[in-house]
Every structure is written in C-alpha cells, then in structure tokens.
C-alpha cells in the first residue's frame, strides 16, 4: 500500500509539472486560466462521481465549512502559481512553489500533534536553499523576483491545503474531496472573471479542458488518495519533483533553457527527493 501511494503521488506530480506550461500556452490572465481549470475539473469529477453513483453527502456542517475553506485556498494557490509563471518562467515558478514542504514540515506536527522529524526539517531547509539559489536580484523591479514572491504565496497556500486534505482523506474519497474543493474555487473565482470580461478563444477552451481534466482532476485525485497512506510531509517532499518535470517539459515544449542558478536549484531538490523516497522502503 505504501509503495502504491508513493507511485500515485509521483504520477500526480508528473502531471502537475506539465500543468505549468499551460500558463504560457493559454493566452489569458492567470485568473482566467485558474477559473477554467477548476470549472472543467469540477465538472469532470462531478460526472465521474455520478457515474460511480457515489454519494455527495458530507458528514456535518464543520466538514462542509472546511471543504469550502480548502476550495478558497485552492483558488489562491493555483492563481498565484500561474501568476508566478507568467511573471517569470516555468522553471522559476515551479522551483519557488517547491518550497511548500518547508511549510508542511512545521505545520503538520503542530496541527496533528506529531513529532517533528529532524531529517524532514533538514530536507525542507535544503529545498528552501535551492529556491534562494534561483533569486537573480532582490528587487521588486525585477520580474523574476516578483514571480518568486508570488510563488512563495502559492507554496504556503498549497502547504495548508495538503494538511487539510490529509484530514479529508481519512473520511472521504479523493474524487469527492477534489470535487468540493474545485467547485468551490470555481464559484469564488467567477466574480473576478466576470469583472475582468475575459473572453477565451476555442483554442483556449480546448487547452483549459485538457488542463482541467488531466492535469487537475486526475492528478489532484491521485495526490489526495496517496495521503490516506503516507504522511503529508513525505508527500510534500516528493512533490518537489514537480520542479524537475516542469523544467524538462519547458525545455522540450517551450524552448525555455534554464539558467545555471535554476539547474543548481533543481539538482538540490532532486537529491532531497531521492533521500526522502529511499526512506520509504
């Protein structure tokens, strides 16, 4: 079961790595891409649950309230992630986002009253160092630096979301949790999209459908399902591989050649992930 969960989280992370490229392919602002992503994703998940005849019932108002909160956090996470990439590059956006295990490492033991593992602290700090390596200039006039800051917001939001999903995974199926979160995100983002008067083309809608169904609905469900078996700290560290996948996909499909700083940061992350996964044996 544990090996299966680790495999699931790695497949999910591979798909997450591909998702970053859509911020460059789709000619819409980040808020529009995020809305389209969660709209198609929640529709796909809702249809899947209906076909499986799965109950949509949530046990109590408290859980429903927490799922709605998680959906709002999800909207913030995906908007800031895509905004970070549009401000900088796929490499910078994904490397910065990969700092979220640092937040998970310290938040999860506090919330679930678990022992803080020293090795996870060390790995999280190493990942943070890899992010700092990529900073070209500490100035708000530098688009790369602004992209990194927005990416850190995305990382913090995702850390909180990962911890919340750990709680939901114990009570609900991954597809039901993902449906409620993404449907909530769509409702939250709708007023912003309407006020921005965003008008996607047919090309944009096609890409949004792929982004929503494959790299969101499927990937998010796999990731949540893995949390039934493995700790959020470990899932968070494994998720740092998104950076590597994102850089490789950007090189192959966008022609974005990473800088020496970005390669160095990604190399540090790979090392940390390999160590973390070896410890699951």
URZI-V827452 format. One record per residue. N is the residue number from 1. SS is DSSP state (@ for helix, = for strand, . for the rest). OMEGA is omega in whole degrees, 0 to 359 (999 if undefined). D_CENTER is the distance of its C-alpha to the mean C-alpha in whole Angstrom. Layout:
n->{N/N}
ss->{SS/SS}
omega->{OMEGA/OMEGA}
d_center->{D_CENTER/D_CENTER}
This chain:
n->{1/2/3/4/5/6/7/8/9/10/11/12/13/14/15/16/17/18/19/20/21/22/23/24/25/26/27/28/29/30/31/32/33/34/35/36/37/38/39/40/41/42/43/44/45/46/47/48/49/50/51/52/53/54/55/56/57/58/59/60/61/62/63/64/65/66/67/68/69/70/71/72/73/74/75/76/77/78/79/80/81/82/83/84/85/86/87/88/89/90/91/92/93/94/95/96/97/98/99/100/101/102/103/104/105/106/107/108/109/110/111/112/113/114/115/116/117/118/119/120/121/122/123/124/125/126/127/128/129/130/131/132/133/134/135/136/137/138/139/140/141/142/143/144/145/146/147/148/149/150/151/152/153/154/155/156/157/158/159/160/161/162/163/164/165/166/167/168/169/170/171/172/173/174/175/176/177/178/179/180/181/182/183/184/185/186/187/188/189/190/191/192/193/194/195/196/197/198/199/200/201/202/203/204/205/206/207/208/209/210/211/212/213/214/215/216/217/218/219/220/221/222/223/224/225/226/227/228/229/230/231/232/233/234/235/236/237/238/239/240/241/242/243/244/245/246/247/248/249/250/251/252/253/254/255/256/257/258/259/260/261/262/263/264/265/266/267/268/269/270/271/272/273/274/275/276/277/278/279/280/281}
ss->{./@/@/@/@/@/@/@/@/@/@/@/@/@/@/@/@/@/@/././@/@/@/@/././././@/@/@/@/@/@/@/@/@/@/@/@/@/@/@/@/@/@/@/@/@/@/./././././././././@/@/@/@/@/@/@/@/@/@/@/@/@/@/@/@/@/@/@/@/@/@/@/@/@/@/@/././@/@/@/@/@/@/@/@/././@/@/@/@/@/@/@/@/@/@/@/@/@/./././././@/@/@/@/@/@/@/@/@/@/@/@/@/@/@/@/./././././././././@/@/@/@/@/@/@/@/@/@/@/@/@/@/@/@/@/@/@/@/@/@/@/@/@/@/@/././././@/@/@/@/@/@/@/@/@/@/@/@/@/@/@/@/@/@/@/@/@/@/@/./././././@/@/@/@/@/@/@/@/@/@/@/@/@/@/@/@/@/@/@/@/@/@/@/@/@/./././././@/@/@/@/@/@/@/././@/@/@/@/@/@/@/@/@/@/@/@/@/././././././@/@/@/@/@/@/@/@/@/@/@/@/@/@/@/@/@/@/@/././.}
omega->{182/179/178/179/178/177/180/182/179/175/179/182/176/179/176/180/178/184/182/182/181/177/178/183/183/185/178/174/184/182/179/178/180/180/179/180/183/179/179/181/181/177/180/180/178/178/180/180/177/180/179/183/180/180/177/185/176/185/173/181/181/179/179/178/180/177/177/177/178/178/178/178/178/178/178/182/185/176/183/178/181/178/179/180/180/177/185/178/177/181/181/180/182/178/180/179/184/177/185/176/177/179/180/183/183/182/185/179/180/184/184/179/177/178/178/182/184/183/178/176/180/180/179/178/177/179/178/178/180/177/181/179/185/183/182/184/181/182/180/177/180/183/179/180/178/178/179/180/178/177/178/175/177/181/179/180/181/177/178/181/180/180/178/181/175/179/181/183/180/186/187/176/181/182/179/178/181/179/182/181/184/175/177/179/179/180/180/185/185/181/179/180/179/181/180/179/181/181/182/175/178/178/179/181/178/179/178/178/178/179/184/186/187/186/179/183/181/184/182/179/178/182/180/181/180/181/175/188/185/180/179/179/181/178/179/180/177/182/178/176/176/179/182/179/180/179/180/179/180/177/186/189/180/182/178/180/182/177/178/178/183/178/179/179/180/180/178/181/179/179/180/181/179/179/182/183/176/182/176/182/999}
d_center->{23/21/21/20/17/16/17/15/12/13/13/10/8/11/10/7/9/11/9/10/13/14/14/17/18/18/21/20/18/15/16/17/14/12/15/16/13/13/16/17/14/16/19/18/17/20/23/22/22/26/27/26/28/25/26/24/26/24/26/27/26/24/22/22/21/19/17/17/16/13/13/14/11/8/11/11/7/7/10/10/8/10/13/13/13/16/18/17/16/14/14/15/11/9/12/12/8/9/11/9/11/14/14/13/16/18/17/17/21/22/20/21/24/24/25/23/23/25/23/20/21/22/19/17/19/20/16/17/20/18/16/20/21/20/21/24/26/25/26/25/27/25/22/20/20/19/16/15/16/14/11/12/12/8/8/10/9/6/9/11/9/9/13/14/12/14/17/17/17/20/22/20/19/15/16/18/15/12/15/16/13/13/16/16/14/16/19/18/17/20/23/21/21/25/26/24/26/24/26/24/26/26/24/21/21/21/18/16/18/16/13/13/15/14/10/9/12/13/10/8/12/12/10/11/15/14/14/18/19/17/17/13/14/15/12/10/12/12/8/10/12/9/11/14/13/12/15/17/16/17/20/21/20/21/23/21/23/21/23/25/23/19/21/22/19/17/20/20/16/17/20/18/16/20/21/19/19/23/23/22/25}
